[in-house]
Amino acid sequence: MGLPHIEGITTEGELETKKESEVSTTKVSTRVTQQVRAPKPMSPFAKFRQLDKQNSLNKPTPPSLNENIQLDNFSSSWADGLAFCALIHHFLPDAFDYSTLTPKDRRHNFELAFQVADEKADIAPLLDVEDMLETRRPDWKCVFTYVQSIYRRFKDED
């Protein structure tokens, strides 16, 4: 004696099963629910700008920090390390001379930013220099998380 075996579903919505020599018909009803579209998710960059404004972090940075950087996203805009250096330098201006940095020296930029953040601000090094050097489009989620940790550390000091 085994479990019922499904033979087919009729167009009338009946389910026929056969169990040894018995045939039984069960009415099957289905319910159609209206599909509600969720609001379009906000891009991470737009969300960060929104959080930035809410937390009064949208303060202008000194013009010298904006010369070499164009922040359009949380991936390629951070690939040369200058944006990290500019962010750290904004909060710790005496830690290093930002004007000496170049986009070509990516390794130095990442090492400097991550080391200063760790040693002078006690910000955990969530990103690895070698990982950042492997690509020109770092994982935006990792960059976003690290930038958030920097802002959280300094949000009340700026």
N, C-alpha and C positions, 0 to 999 in steps of 0.2 A: 504494500500500500504506500504509494508515494504522494508527493504534493501535487496539487492541481497543475495542469499543463495549459498554458495559454495558447489557443489556436488562432484567434484573430479578433479584431475589433471591427464591428460592422459600422456602416455609415450612419445608422440610426443611433449610435452611441451605446450599443449593447456589447457586452463582453461575453464571449462564449468560452466555457472551459469544459474539458473532458476529464473525467476521473473514472478510469476503468470503463465500465459500460454506461455510466450515468452522464447525461448532458444537462448542464444548467446554464441559464442565461441570467446575467446580472445587469441591471441598468447602470450605466456609468454617466455621471454628469460632470461637466467641466465648467469652470468659472473663468471668465476672461476679465482680467483687471486692466484698468486704464493705465497706460504707461505714463508716468510723470517724469518729465525731464528735470534732472538736477541742474542747478545753476552751473554755468560754465566755470570750471575751476580757474582760479586766479593764477597767473604765472608766478613762479617763485620770486622773480625780481620785483614784480608789482606788489606782491605780498610784503616783501621786505621793505619797500618804500612806504607802504601803508603803516607797517609796524614802526618804521623809522619816524614817521610824522607823529604817530600816536605817542611815542616815547620821547618826543622833543629831541631826536637825534639828528634831525635834518638841518644841522647848523653848517654854514659854509666853511669849507676848509680853506686854509691859506692858498692864495693863487699859485704859489710855488709847487704845491702838491698836485695841482690839476694840469700842469704843463704836459706831462708825459703819459697821462692815463685817460682813457675813455672807458667808462664803465657802462656797458650795454647789457651784460648778463653775468651770471655767476660761474661761467666756464672759461671761455677764451679770454675774457677781459682780465682774468687773474693769472693767465698762463706764464707771464714773464716775471712775476713776483713783485713788480712795482706797486701794484694796488695794495698788496699786503704791507709793503714797506710804508706806503703813504698813510695807510690807516694806523699803523703802529706809531709812525712819526707824528701824526696828528695829536695823539694822546701823550706821547713821550718824545717831545721835540729835542730834548738834549741827549737822547740815546745814541743817535748817529746823524751823520750829515746826509740828508736825503739828496741834495744836489749832486753828489758824486755818483749816484747810481745810474746804471744804464740798462735798457731792456735786453741787451745782448748777454749780460752776465746773469742769466737766470738762476744758476746755482747759488751764487753769492746773495742774490736778492732773497731767495727763499730761506737760505740759512740764516741770514741776518734777521729777517722778520720773525721767523719762528723762534730763534734763540732769544732775541730781545723780549718777545712776548712771554716766553717761558721764564726767563731769568728776572726780568724787571717787573713783570705784571702778574706772574704766577698763572699764566694762561696755558693750560695743557696743550702740548703739541699734537693736535688731532690729525694733522697732515704730515706726510713724510716727504722729505725733499726729493728722494729718488722717484717716488710715485708721481710727483708733480712734474719732474723732468721727462718722464716717459711720453708725455702727450702734450699737444698744444691745446687740447680741449679737456681740461680736468673735469672730473665728475662734479657737476654743479651742486649736488646734494652735500658732498663733503665740504666744498668751499663755503656754501651757505651756512652750514653748521659751524664751521670754524669762525666765520665772520660774525655770526650771532654770538659766539662765546666771547669774542673781543668786545663787541658792543655791550654785552651784559656786564662785563668786567668794568667798563669805563662809563656806563650810562649815567651815573650820578656825579661823575667828576668833571664832565665837560661843560 
